[in-house]
Amino acid sequence: IKGLEQRTQQVESREEVNGVEIVQDVEANRTQLYFPDVPSEELRGFLKARGFRWTRSVGCWQRHLSLQALPYARQAAGMYGAAAAG
């Protein structure tokens, strides 16, 4: 019950970090990452190790909403930007 109450208080949010769109989709209960192109193999490994999975039907990397999901998403976006710059 407590989890459902917390979920009803959350709102959908969108932000862009290094060209990567990060979406907190409350209705779908997902944190989603939309990359402008295919992430590197290293970054895909990072995402998989943290519970993100490629979802072809939506066209993004996503995992269930959680306290850890958004910080991991921001970290992945930072890694993407560092790889694009270097």
C-alpha positions as CSV (number, residue, x, y, z in Angstrom):
1,I,0.0,0.0,0.0
2,K,2.8,2.4,0.9
3,G,4.4,1.8,-2.5
4,L,1.2,2.6,-4.3
5,E,0.7,5.8,-2.3
6,Q,4.2,6.9,-3.2
7,R,3.6,6.1,-6.9
8,T,0.4,8.2,-7.0
9,Q,2.5,11.2,-5.7
10,Q,5.1,10.9,-8.5
11,V,4.7,12.9,-11.6
12,E,6.1,12.2,-15.1
13,S,9.3,14.1,-15.8
14,R,11.6,14.6,-18.8
15,E,15.1,15.9,-19.0
16,E,17.9,15.9,-21.5
17,V,21.5,15.1,-20.6
18,N,24.2,15.1,-23.4
19,G,21.5,14.6,-26.0
20,V,20.0,11.6,-24.2
21,E,16.3,12.0,-23.2
22,I,15.5,10.6,-19.7
23,V,11.9,10.0,-19.0
24,Q,10.3,9.1,-15.7
25,D,7.0,7.5,-17.0
26,V,4.9,7.0,-13.9
27,E,1.9,5.5,-15.8
28,A,4.2,2.8,-17.3
29,N,6.2,2.6,-14.0
30,R,9.4,2.9,-16.0
31,T,12.6,5.1,-16.3
32,Q,13.4,5.3,-20.0
33,L,16.5,6.4,-21.9
34,Y,16.3,7.6,-25.5
35,F,19.7,7.8,-27.1
36,P,20.2,9.7,-30.4
37,D,22.1,6.6,-31.8
38,V,23.3,3.2,-30.6
39,P,25.3,3.4,-27.3
40,S,28.7,1.8,-27.2
41,E,29.1,-1.8,-26.2
42,E,30.6,-0.6,-22.8
43,L,27.6,1.6,-22.2
44,R,25.2,-1.2,-23.1
45,G,26.9,-3.4,-20.6
46,F,26.6,-0.7,-17.9
47,L,22.9,-0.4,-18.6
48,K,22.3,-4.1,-18.5
49,A,24.2,-4.5,-15.3
50,R,21.9,-1.9,-13.7
51,G,18.6,-3.5,-14.8
52,F,18.0,-1.6,-18.0
53,R,16.8,-3.5,-21.0
54,W,16.4,-2.6,-24.6
55,T,12.7,-2.4,-25.5
56,R,12.2,-2.5,-29.3
57,S,8.5,-1.8,-29.1
58,V,9.1,1.6,-27.4
59,G,12.6,2.2,-28.9
60,C,14.4,2.9,-25.7
61,W,16.4,1.4,-22.8
62,Q,14.2,1.1,-19.7
63,R,13.8,-0.4,-16.2
64,H,11.2,-0.1,-13.4
65,L,11.0,3.1,-11.5
66,S,13.0,3.1,-8.3
67,L,15.2,5.3,-6.2
68,Q,18.3,4.0,-8.1
69,A,16.9,4.2,-11.6
70,L,17.2,8.0,-12.2
71,P,20.8,8.3,-10.9
72,Y,21.8,5.3,-13.0
73,A,20.1,6.9,-16.0
74,R,21.9,10.2,-15.5
75,Q,25.2,8.4,-15.1
76,A,24.6,6.5,-18.3
77,A,23.8,9.8,-20.1
78,G,27.0,11.3,-18.8
79,M,29.0,8.3,-20.0
80,Y,27.3,8.7,-23.5
81,G,28.4,12.3,-23.6
82,A,32.0,11.5,-22.6
83,A,32.2,8.8,-25.3
84,A,30.8,11.2,-27.9
85,A,33.3,13.9,-26.9
86,G,36.3,11.6,-26.8
